[in-house]
């Protein structure tokens, strides 16, 4: 099952630990999910709006918009239009995922990163994103560019170019499929280019919802005293 998690709920509730639209960290996000909140809801609970409480860009700064941490800003549903009697409601029983373990990796060795990805999946790493803005494809090779962190990406794989023999990372970005190679890019591996091998973090899932508690479309049967999310999760 393909699972997408709610980034917006993290922005709503994890500002003091994970950061905000103006800066944050992968390890802080993992810490919040594992040690503070205990779970992260699925994406459909709270779709991404790219807003946090201190942002006034676009819809973020509108007076009627609310980015505070609350039940309705953790998981919600809205029925029909207000003029037809519709309303929005919090949902207290919802699909979610939990974290088993997490840690940072610094300083790094590219072989250790490769082993972690091969064994347990993608890792989140800092990068100087400036030189990637106009990337349209191919293997980036910027040995002399600054290595300071301005962004975080997910290294999902690795390979070797048959023509040049250069090792590279395969990296998923968050800018959309219109950018790069369907939202991904490649960069030379083993040289810490753009600081990609300077600061990474990993996390492993503990559990995730596969069988949901059936809520009505308007959520009216799922509002009430909050239930420990672990009670809603199947045995792994």
N, C-alpha and C positions, 0 to 999 in steps of 0.2 A: 504494500500500500504506500502510495506517495503521500508524504505528510509535509505540509508547510505550516510553520509556527507563526504566531502573531508577534511581529516586530513592534506594532503600534502599542500593544499592551505593555511591552517592556518600556517603551518611551513614556507611557502614562504613569507607570508605577516604580520604575527602577532608576530614576534620575540620580539619586544620591550615591548609587553603587555602580551602575552600568554606564551612566552618562546620558546625554541628550542628543538632539539634532545638531548641536554645536560641538560634539566630541564625546567619545566614549571608548570602551574597550571590550574586547571579546571575553577576556577573563572576568571582568566585572559583570558582564551579562550572565556568564555561567555561575558566578558566585551568587548573584541575586536569585536565579532559578533554584539552585541547589540548597543554599543556606538561609535564604530569607523567605521567599514566596513558596517554594517547594514544588512548583509546577510552572508550565507555560501553556496557555491555551492554544488551540489550533487557530489558523489564520481566519477562518470564517467567523470566529467569535468577535474579532476586532480587526477589520481590514486596515492595511497600511495607509496612513494619511501624511506621513513625513512631517508630523507636528509634535512638539513637546511644549510644556507649559511656558517656557521662556521665549518661544518663537513667535514672531508676528508676520511671517511670510505668508502671502496668499490667504487661504481660509484659516490658517492657524491663529491669526490675530483678530478674527471676527468675535464680537462681544458674545454672540450666542453659542460659540464653540467652547467646549469644555474638555480639557486634557488632563484633568485631575485623576488621581488614583481612587477608583470607586468600583463598586460591583458592576454598575452599568458600563463602566469603561474597562472592564475586564472581559465580560462576555455579554452581548446584548442581541436582541432581535427586535425588529420593528414590523408591525403588521401592515395595514393598508394606510392610505393617506389620512391625515388628521381630520380633514373635512368629512371623511366617511367613517369617522369614529376610530381611526387607527391610533396606535400609540407605540412607544418604544419601551421595552422592559429588560431588566437585567435577567440573566439566566444563571442559576447557581449550580446546575448540573451540566457539565459540558466536557467535550473531548479535550484531553490535555496530554502532555508528555512530561516526564521527569528526568533528572540527570543522576547518573550513578556516581561518576567520578569526573573531576576536571583538574587541570593543572596548567601552568605556563611552561614554556620551553625557551630558556635563555641562559647563557649564550648557546648558540645552536651549531650543530653539525648537520650538513645537508643529508648525510647518510642516516642520521637519527630521525630526521624529518621524514625521509623516504620510508624508513621502517615503520614509523607510526601510521603513515597514510596507508601503506600496504596492509598493515595488520588490522587497523581499527577504523580507517576511513579518513575523511578530510580534516584538515586543521586550519584554524584561523590565524592569519599572519598580518603584521603591519607592513606598510609599503609607502614609499614616496610616489603618490599617484600622479603628480604633475606630468611626467613624460608619457603617461598612458592616455591622456585626454584625447589625443588625435590618432590613437592606434586603430588600424583597420584590418590587421591580420598579420600573420607570420610570427617569427620568434623574435621578441624584443632583445636587443643586445646593447645595454647602456652602462658599460663598466665605469664610466667617469661621472655619472650623475649622482646627486646628493642621495644619501641613504636615510634621511630623516623621515619619520612617520607622519603621513597626512591622511591615511585611509587604512581600512582593514578589509582583507579579501580572504577567500577560502581556497587553499590549495587542495585540489581534488585528485591530481594524478601527476604523472611524469613520463618522460620518453626521451628518445635520442633521435636527432635529425639525421636521416640517412645520407644526405648530401654533404653536410658540414661536419658531422660527428659530434655536434654540440648537444650536451645534455640540457633538458629544459623542464620547467614546471608547467603543468596545466592548471590554470587558475580561474575560478568562477568569480565574476564581479557582480555588483548589485545595481548596475546602471541600465539593465534591460537588454533584450535580445537584439535590438537594433544596433548595438555597439559591439565593436570587436568581432570576434568569431562566435556569433550567436550568444553574446553576453560573456564570453570567456576570452582569455588571452594566454599566450605562452611567453615565457621569459627564460633566459639562460639560467641553468641550475649550477650551484656549487661555487658561485662567485659573489654571493650576497648582493646582487645587483638591485638597486633601488631599496636596499635594506630588507628584502623579502626573507632573508634568513637571519634576521636580528631578533625578532620577538614574535613568538607564536604561542597559541594556546589550543588545548584539545579538551574535548568532553565526550563522555560515553552516555548513551541513553540508558535509563533504568527500566522505564516502562512507558507505554503509550496506549491510548484508547483504541480498541478495535471494535468493540460493541458498545454503542452509546446508550445512554438513558433517553428514552423517547420523549422529547419535549413537543408541546403543541407549537404551531406556527407562530402564535403570539407570545409564547413562553410562559403562559399563565400557570401551567402546572409545574413549572421548574423554578418558581420564585419562592424563597423561604429560607430557613436557617441553612447556612452554608455547610456543605458536606465535604469531608476530607476527600480530596481528589483520588487518593490511593484506593478508596473504596469503590471508585468507578472504573478502575483499571483491571483488565483481565490478568490472570496469572501468566507470566512470561513463558 
